[in-house]
Amino acid sequence: MQVAWKAIEADADVVSSDGETVGQVSRVVGDATADVFTGLAILVGSFGGERFVAAERVSGIWANRVELDLPASALEDLPKHEDTPVVRWRPGPLGGIFSRIFGRRR
């Protein structure tokens, strides 16, 4: 029985469209609070590192298996997965960036 993206288990098998097990899920990428599934980071081979598979390429989800609409040969062309850095900004004592650039008006 297929499940929602939030139920994908760690190390679930990733299966290509030609039926080959091509890796394991290392991370599920998305925003669980907003229920937005962005894709998967998958481990490919022993030294292949993490590759990113966009949600649009996922054709089926089971708790212990994810199927892709890509053949095994296409995985080499997938981009490496990189975490997006989180930038947090808080205005300083001068009231923000515009105050710093243009000076504080009195």
FENHU-V290405 format. One record per residue. PHI is phi in radians with two decimals (999 if undefined). D_CENTER is the distance of its C-alpha to the mean C-alpha in Angstrom with 2 decimals. Layout:
phi=<PHI,PHI>
d_center=<D_CENTER,D_CENTER>
//
This chain:
phi=<999,-1.23,-2.25,-1.31,-1.05,-1.21,-1.67,-1.15,-1.40,-1.06,1.17,-1.07,-1.19,-1.92,-2.02,-1.34,-1.16,-1.66,1.46,-1.66,-1.30,-1.94,2.97,-2.27,-1.22,-1.81,-2.65,-1.76,-1.85,2.95,-2.05,-1.12,-1.12,-1.58,0.97,-2.03,-1.67,-1.62,2.84,-2.31,-1.72,-2.14,-1.54,-1.99,1.13,-1.24,-2.17,-1.30,1.28,-1.53,-2.02,-1.74,-2.00,-1.14,-0.96,-1.11,-1.58,-1.53,-1.80,-2.81,-2.27,-2.16,-0.98,-1.94,-2.69,-2.21,-1.86,-1.91,-1.68,-1.92,-1.28,-0.98,-1.15,-1.43,-1.13,-1.10,-1.54,-1.22,-1.23,-1.20,-1.37,-2.31,-1.18,-1.38,-1.17,-1.67,-1.97,-2.00,-2.26,-2.23,-1.10,-1.44,-1.14,-1.50,1.69,2.21,-1.18,-1.17,-1.14,-1.24,-1.33,-1.73,1.48,-1.41,-1.67,-1.91>
d_center=<23.27,19.84,17.87,15.38,11.65,12.52,14.90,12.85,14.58,13.59,14.51,14.70,15.94,14.17,17.01,17.59,19.77,22.73,22.46,21.46,19.27,17.05,14.92,13.43,10.21,9.59,6.74,5.66,3.17,6.22,9.77,12.05,15.07,14.76,13.46,10.79,8.12,5.60,4.37,4.42,5.26,8.93,12.15,14.60,18.22,19.88,19.17,16.48,13.84,10.10,9.06,6.11,7.14,7.14,8.32,11.74,12.08,11.93,15.64,16.24,15.00,17.35,17.06,17.51,16.42,13.90,15.52,14.39,16.68,16.63,19.45,19.09,20.48,17.64,15.04,16.82,16.02,12.22,10.99,10.32,7.07,8.33,7.96,9.51,12.93,14.43,17.88,20.44,23.80,26.99,30.26,32.83,36.47,37.38,35.28,32.33,31.56,34.21,36.83,35.94,36.15,39.19,40.89,41.78,44.38,47.10>
//
